[in-house]
Amino acid sequence: MPNAGAKQPPVQRFQGDVARLIGADAADSSRFGVAVSGGPDSMALLWMAAQAFPGRVAAATVDHQLRVEARAEAEMVAHYCAQADIPHAILTPPEPISGTLQSAARAARYALLDQWRAGTGIDWLLTAHHADDQRETLLMRLNRSSGVGGLAGVRGRNGAVLRPLLGWRRSELAQIVEAQKMPHVHDPSNDDTRFDRVAMRARLRDVDWLDPLAFARSAEALADAQEALEWMVARISAEHVRPGEDGAIILTKHDFPAEIQRRLLVHMLMLADPALPPPRGSTVDQALVHLNAGKRAMIGDWLITGGVSWRVRRAPPRSPARPAKALV
């Protein structure tokens, strides 16, 4: 569980956290890339990774080109890495960031980092998300009515991305940076309360009774529950979901708990149209009310029919409205 080795020396504790995510053998042989913004959290991560896995660590900094200072911050990280004999790359998006600023920047950042990781033969990408981040994430998602999947929070392992610091406090990472006299920067966007996460962080700053490590443990338990639900839905789908002759997707058994029904319905819609945006929970819940009553429901362009079996098929095209008769 998170923070189980909090009294260990930081590097030994960090090695154990990585080994729990990928196994001891992989930790002993893999190459690691570290996403480093230049802030204290990622600088502490970089130092521990380099100490734990000498000669097997590289770093990358993404300059989103959204702030004038960002290039100098990236070059500060590059200078530190050169002194520490750690390979380092500065990555920039091929096109200007557009859309919702934080989410668009995040998508661009992960795309660039994954391209860098794959192109340099690095096995795992490490990011510096920690227990305080996890607490903020869970509270924000609770406020948005998230289900089990959303409340699983930031995952410790997601594809090739590892987040080994989810059992660490922000203050612990700051202490490492101070003890090692590491250079670091402060991103002014972290003070901009127009962003939801920054506003949440400001409100939590003096709330010491909401223990971030307890949130981290809850998120880990919810991640396990999410994995179990996904496994169960996959097993049920393999046995009871089949294609129909008319292009429909058919569920031959549906007397399951509501959460399983929700996931099966979304799974059927994704099979019917992989490009369909996942429907919102309220939309799925309304459809389930009709389906469990043996009626029909619509989600987007898809018609779902209840009864002994549930069927998902594309709705027939609507007839054009008849022109109104002229008044004589």
N, C-alpha and C positions, 0 to 999 in steps of 0.2 A: 504494500500500500504506500501512497505518497508519504515522504518524509520519514520512512522507517529508519533510515540511516543518518538522521540529521546530526548526530554526534560524531560521525566519522569525519576524517579529514575530507575537505571538499572534493579533491580529485578522486579519491577512493570511492566516495559516495556517488560521484558522477559516473564513474565506470560501472558501478552496480546498476544505476538507473538505465544506462544504455543497454547493458546486458539483459535487463528484464524486458526491454522492448524487442530485442532482436536475437537474444540468445548469446551465451558466452562465446561460442565458437565464432559467430559472425562478428562479434565485437572485437575479437582478437585478430581478425583478418581483413576486415572491411576498410575501405577508404571513406572518409567523412568530409562533406562540404558543410561549411558553417555560413549561414546568412547573417551578415553583420551590418547593422545600420550605423554603428558608431556610438549608440547609446550604451549606458552602463550594463543593461541586461545582456545584450549580445556580445559586448566586449568580455564580460565574465564568462559567457559560454565559450567564446573563442579561446580564452586562456585555459579553461579546464579541458577542452577538447584537445588542445595542443599538448598539454601535459599528460593527458590520459592515453593518447594515441600518437606518440611522436613519429613524425615522418609520414603519417597517413591522413593529414588534415590539410585542407585548402579552404580559402574563404572567398566570399563574393559580396560586394556591396552594390545595391541598386540605386542609381541616381535617376529618380523619376523626372528630373528636370522641371520640378514644380516650384523649387525655391533656389534663389541665387546661391545660398550657402551650401547647398547639397553637394556640389562638386568638391568643395574644400573639405567637407566632412568625409566624403568617400576617399579623398586623397590622404586624410589623416589615418584612416584605417589601413590604406595601402602602405603608408610609411611605417606604421607599427608592424605590419606583417613582414615587410622587408627586413626590419631589424630582428624579428623573431624567426626568420627563415621559413615563413609560411607563404605558399603561393597565394596570390590574391588577384581578383579580377573586378573591374568596375563595369557594371552592366547598365545599359540605357535602353529604354523602349524605342522600337523603330518608328513609332508614331506618337504624337502628343496624347497625353491622358485626357479622356473625355468621358462624359456621363457623370454618374454619382462619384464624387472624387475619391473617397476612401475605398469603396468597393472596386472601382475601376483600377486604382493604383494597386490594390491587393492582387487582383487578377493578373495584371501586367507583371507584377513582381514575381509571383509564383511561376508564371510562364517562362520568364527570363531565367530564373534560378534553375528550373527543371531542365531547360535547354543546356545551360552551363554544366549542370551535373552530368547529364547524359553525354555531352560532348567531351568531357574530360575524364570519363571513366570512373566517376565517383559513385559509390554504392548508395550512400544515404545523405540526405540533406537535413541538417540540424537547425531548428529555429528556437528562439529564446522565450517562448511562451511559458509563463510561470503560474503559480497558484493564485496570485492576485488577479492576473488576466482571466483565469478560469472563473473566479468569483464574479467578476464583471460580466463575463459572457453568460453565465447561468442566470443572473438576475435580469439581464436584458432580454433573454429568451423567455423567461417566466413572464415578463411583462408583455410579451408578444404571443402568449398562449401556446408556446411550443409544446410538442409531445415528447415522447421518450427519446427520439432521435436527436431533436434539438437540445434537450436537456443533458444529453451525453457530453455536451460542451466541446471543447477543443480536444481532439483525440491525441493520445500519446504517439500513435503510429497511424499514418494515413498514406498508403502507397509507399513511396520512397522517402516521405517526410517523417522525421522523428522529432518529438518534443520532449526531451528528457528532463526538463526543468519544471514539470507540472507539480512536483512536490516541493518546490523551492519558493521562498518568499522573495519579493522584490528587494527587501532590505538585506537579505543574505547575499544577493548578487552585488548590491552596492558595496557591501563590506569587502568582497573579494577585489573589486576594482580599486577600492581605496588601499587595501593591503598591498596590492601589486603595483600601485602607483601607475595605473593604466590611463592613457588618454581616453577621453570620452566626450561626447557632445550631448546637448539637450535639444530635441526637436521642438520648436515652438508650437507645432500643431498639436502637441500633447497638452497644451494649455488652452486650446480653442474649444470652448464649451458648446460651440455650434454642433460639434460631433457628439453623437449619443454616448460613445464610450468615454470620451473625456468628461462629459457632464456626469456620467455615472461614477467615474473615478473620483471626481471632486466631492461628490456627496458621500462617498465611502471613506474618505480620507481619515475622518475622526471616528469611524464606526468600528470599534475594536471588538465588539461582541459577535460580529459576523466573521467567523474564523475562515480565512481563505483555504487553509489546509483541510478543514471539514468539507468545504465546497469541492475541493479536489477529490476527496474520497468519494463523495456522492456522485460526482461526474464519472468517476471510474466505474462505480457500481452501475450507473445508468448506461454506460458504454457496454458493459457486459450484458445488460438486459437487452439493449439494442441488437447486439450480435446474436443473442439467443432467439430473438423474434425474427431476425432475418433468416437464420437457419431454419426455423420452423416454417416460415412462409415458403422458403425454397423447397422444403420437403413436401408440403401440401400442394404447391404448384406443380411439382413434378408428377404427382399422382392424380390431381384433379383438374388441372387446366389443360385444355387441348384446343387446337384450331378447328373451326367448323368449315363445312364445304362452301359456305357463302362468304368466306373471309372473316367470319366472326371469331372472337375468342370466347370460349365457353368454360365456365366453372361448374363442374358437375356436383360439387358438394359445398355447402356454404353455412352449415350450422356450427359456426365457430364463434368464439368471443369477439366482441366488437372490434378490438384492436387488430385481430387477425383478419377480419372482414375488410377493414380499411386498407390494410396493406395488400391484400389479395386484389381488391378492386383497382388500386393504383398500379399494381403489377400488371394486371390485364390491360389497362389503358396504355401503359408503357410498351407492352408487347404489340398492341394494335398500332401505336404511333410513337416510336422512340423520340421524335422531335417535340412531342407534346409537353409543355411546361407542367411539372407536377401540380396537380390540383390542390387548392388550399383545403385545410382540414374541415372547415365548415361546409364547403362544397361537397366533399366526400360524405360527411355525416348526413347531409340532407338527402343525398342519393341513396344512402343505406336505409333511411326510413322508408322510402318508396319501394326499394328492392325487397326488403324484409316483409313488406305487405303484399308482395307479388305484383307490384306495379312497375312502371317504367320511369326512367330518369334520363336526363341529358347532362353531359359534361362536355362543353365545347361542341365539337361536331360529332360527338359520339353518343349513340343511343344505347342505353343499358336496360335490359329487360329482366325482370325478376321472375320468380316461379320455381319449379323444381330445379332447374339449372339457371344460372345467370349468363347472359350473353352480351358481349360488347361488340357492336358493329357500327360502321359509319352510318349516320342518319341519311336517309334519302334526300335528294335535293328538294328544296321547297318549291312549290308551284308558284309562278309569278302571279302577283295580284291581278285579279280581273279588272279591266277598266270600268269605271262607273258608267252606268247607262245615261245617255243624254236625256235631259228633261225635255219633254215635248210640250 
